[in-house]
Amino acid sequence: MICMKKLVIKHFENFVWFYNYLSNKLFLSVALSILVGLLDGMSLTLFLPLLQMVSDPLSPSSEGLGKSDFLVEWINAFGVEINFGVILISMIIFFTLKGIAKFIFEVYRVNLQHFLLRQIRLQLLEGINKISYNYYLESDIGQIQNTLTGEIDRIKQAFEFYFKALEQFFLLIVYIAFAFFIDYKFAFLVSIGGLLTNFMYQFIYFKTKNISLKFTSSNNLLQSQIIQYISNFKYLHATGTFKVYYSIIKKTIEDIEFTRKKIGFLNSILISLREPIVITIVAVVMFLQINMFGGNLAPIILSLLFFYRALSSLTALQNNWNKFAGLYGTLTNLNTFKAELNKNKLPKHQVKYIGIKKSITLTNINFSYGERQILKDVNLTIQKNESIAFLGNTGSGKTTLVNIISGLLSPNSGSISIDNQKLSKIDKNSFQKRIGYITQEPVIFNDTLYNNITLWDKRNEANTKLFNKVINQAILSELISQMSQKEDTVLGNNGVNLSGGQRQRISIARELYKKIDVLIMDESTSSLDSDTEILIKSSIDSLKNNVTLIIIAHRLSTIESVDKIYNLNNGILTLNNN
């Protein structure tokens, strides 16, 4: 059983890939494809009695039709006399049924495609939501962005080419079956010719498949480079070094387009050789069948019709399969990416966070980035609703420490407990929803001011009242009065039209709006002018004794009113007794 499973995965890996997302829906698509082929085959079979009646319209019979006479006999069984009109009407009926089946097949395929893309997008987003922050810090952002955007579009193309190839495969089987049924000698000779052309196709397919892997890798690199170019736009232009980075991006783009050109060249070979090969094979086989084997022309013509369809399906299959091969790297990239997400996801815990009753306790916390140790045997107890501050130079480990307290980072050793429950056993999402985090670089979404502060909370009387309250607390009333759409004004990408202080005040208002137990402030007043800083500090002071307040600072003047101040120096935490 295990060997059979491995065999299926090896030879039908792409089918298995799609089956993992579409399950049994895939088999209905296969059944519809076969039905289209069968109806098309029956429709074409009626051409032979039609040809016979054209040559002798007064004497219709099944003689000389070979094995194709089954349809004529089937019509006779219904008590219908065979004549020219009956044959034409029968052809219309079969082709109409084929058209209906084809329509259902195409609509179903579109629905499958939408279902597939939806499943992939949601699974990837869910996977990203579950990864650890430690992994995120080390991950390739270019790969993440490329997989969620460009690669999804390429999956759409891969689906189209794969299922077109699959459809042509089943049509090919049906046509060959009909051709062998009508005249097996002729069919056998044409099959040999078709198999010979397959060697050329296999060579091109493997070439395209390998090039596709390089194409996907280059796309990931380009996404990463573009992200860095946009993020560092100001620096690169201010220092006149943008041309250096431009040349790096230019080389990656040239590599991508050269790879795309090679894939297109290989596809062009298949397309251009399609008809010459088909006609050559058919002509040679017809010559041999008539002149050397004394074949009957009528069955040969019908068999030829099936084989022309079969060879057309074969070349269409090869073309679509080679285009699919050009996207093989996308499927491989997606598999690798999902495996990485699954490998680095946070463990699932059932213990829900219910709030802080007494304290947060850190015991013997150690943390390192690679070989560089950031925190060394940190021991700390933070009482409920206590306000504390971490003071230290840049790089001393202050932000790392609060990231560990908030559950973003996991320590290399040591433990964090909320009351008597270890944080590692608590559901992280339920805990982090009750944390406010105000950073040096304010988070602004490309949405309205209201949604930025309320995080898309519903508009009702209670929420509007709370919104207006935090607007006043964060000193934003004057800013809103100057906006054309008031609180419905869209702030743009990262609040591009706002000053640093305005962005910071919006970020503070957001955390004041939330129902939180812990508020972390990482140099949150650093972008404010002195007058606004005093007002904001007054608002923050009003939270004292209502939430557990953790502040990161570089200077004592910003944390004068906290309950305790701790110094961090080279990863060692000490209480400041001054």
Order of alpha helices (4+ residues) and beta strands (2+ residues): alpha-alpha-alpha-alpha-alpha-alpha-alpha-alpha-alpha-alpha-alpha-alpha-alpha-alpha-beta-beta-beta-alpha-beta-beta-alpha-beta-alpha-alpha-alpha-alpha-beta-alpha-beta-beta-beta
